[in-house]
Amino acid sequence: MSVAVYPRLAQLLEDKHLTVAELGRQMEERYGISANAKTLYRLAQAAPVQRADLEIAGAAAAILGVGLDDLFTVEAVSVADEQGTESSVLGLVDSRRMTALVDQQAHRLLTDEEWAELRELVATYGRLLHERRLRERARRRGVSLDRERRETEERLARALDHWQPDEVEARQDALVEQAQAQTQVR
């Protein structure tokens, strides 16, 4: 079994329009707890935590007006669930068919129909897995699926925007070098 505990402090702070620093100040003021800033910032990250100071977590929960169960999301996956991931994403029949097509491909060329079927199964698997991971991230972060999808698409668009100019410039540089090489040959 795999168990991960994800803090949700960042989302709760955002919902209450508070900063980590302000939370720390209120903890000191209300409860006399001097929380290490590093500890609070660790609880404000999306990464799983192994240990949490329950006094600090309790004070944060009290200030935010939530329970400890709202401050953390626990994700527990049994060993049996981890082993059956592919078939549970694609479905048993489709998973077996995809496996059979991949095995056939190792022994002979696939027919055009088999290639089309394999491409469709792989595309379906990719879409379903992407949706599952979006749902898991949304649940872990405590946000709606639509919000998680929108934010993921925005991150992808920003990444593509940063990548494309570099690629275009690299292609342009290669064309200039090629043209210079051709003019030197003449």
N, C-alpha and C positions, 0 to 999 in steps of 0.2 A: 504494500500500500504506500502511496505517495501522498504526503500531506504538505500543503503550503498555506501559510497565513499571510494575507495581503492587507496592509493597512489602508484605510480609506480616508485618512485625515485630510489629504489635499482636497478631495471633493467636498467634505463636510465644511472645511474652512471657506472654500469658494462659495458654497451655498449660504453661509452666514456672513460673507464679505469680510472675513478676517484674514490676517497674515499669521504666519508662524510666530513671528516676533510678538505680535499683539497677543496671541494665545499664551505665550510664555510670560508676558507681562501680567496678564490676568490671573494666571496660575499663582504667580508670586503674590499678587495683591490680595486675591481671595482666600488662598489656602496656605500661603507661606511656603510654597514649594518652588524651589529654585531649580528649574529644569534645565539641563544641559541643552544648549541650542542644537548640538549635533544629534541628540536623541530625538528631539522634536522634528528636525528636518528628515531624519530617517523614517519617521512615521508618516511624513508627508510625501514620501516617494512611493511609486507603484511597485517597487521590488518587494518580494516576500521577505518577511522577518522571521528569525528563529527565536528571538527573545524580545520581550517587551516589558518595560518597567510598568507594572500594573498600577502603581500609585500615580504615575504621570498619565497613563492612559485613562485611569478613572477620573482624574482632575480634568483632563481634556474633554472627556465625555460629559462630565457635569457642566462645564462651561458651555459646551455646544448644545446641551439639552438633549443628548442622545444616550443610549445604553452602550455598553462595551461591545455588544453584538453588532451595533451599527458602525463601530469604529474599525472592526476587522471583518474580512471575508475569509472563511476557511474553505479551502478546496481540497477535498480528499478523494483520491482515485484508487480503487482497489486494484490489485495486481491483475485480476481477471479482466477488468475494464481496460487496462493499459495494453494487454496482449491482443484484444480484439478491436483495436482502433480502426483499422482499414475497413473491415467488414461492417462495423457499426456506422461508418460514414457513408459508404456506398451501398450497403445492403448486401446480404449474403449471396443472392443470385448474381447480381452484377459484379460483386467482388470475385466470385469464383470464375465468372466468364472472363474478366480482365486477366486474372491469373492464367487461365487456360490459353488465352491469346498470346500473352507474353511468353509462356512456355513453348507454344507452337512457333513463335518467331525465332526462338533459339535453335529450332531444328529445321525450319524451312522458311521460305519467303511467304509472307501472308498475301492472300488475295486482296484485290482492291476493296472488296466488301468488308473483309476482316480488318484491314487498315482503317477504314472509315468507322467501323464499330469500335475499334480500340481507341481511336482519337476521340470519339464521342464519350466513351467511358472515362477516359483520362480527364477530359474537360469537365464532365459531370462531377467526378471525384474532386477536382480542384475547386469548383464552385461550392460544393457542399462543405468541403473542409474549410474554405475561406469563411463561409457563413457560420460554421460552428465556432471558429476561432473569434470571429467578431462577437458572437453571443457570449462566449466565455469572457472576453475582455470587457464587454459591457457589464456583465454580471459582477465581475471582479472589481471594476471601478465604480459600480453602483450608478451607472448611467443607462439611458435608454439605448436600444439597439440602433435606432435611427441616428442618435447623436454619435455613437461609436462609428457607425458607417460613414457619416458625414466627416468626422474628424480624420478618419483613416484616409478617405478620399482626398481631403485637403492636404494631409501630409504627403501623400503620393504626388499630388499636383505640384507642391512646393519642391519635392525632390526632383521631379522631371524638369521643372523650370531651371533648377540649378545645373542639372546634367546637360540639357540640350545645348546651351550656348557653348559649353566646353567641347561638345562633340562637333558642333558646326564649325567652331574655330579650328579644331584639329583637322577636319576634312578640308577646310579652306587652305590651311597651311600645307597639307599634302598636295593639293592641286597646284598651289604656287610653286612648290618644289619640283613637281613633275613638269610644269611649264618651263621653269628655269632650266631644268635638265635637257628638255627638248630643244630649247633655243641654243644651248651650248653645243649640242650635237651638230646643229646645222652650221 
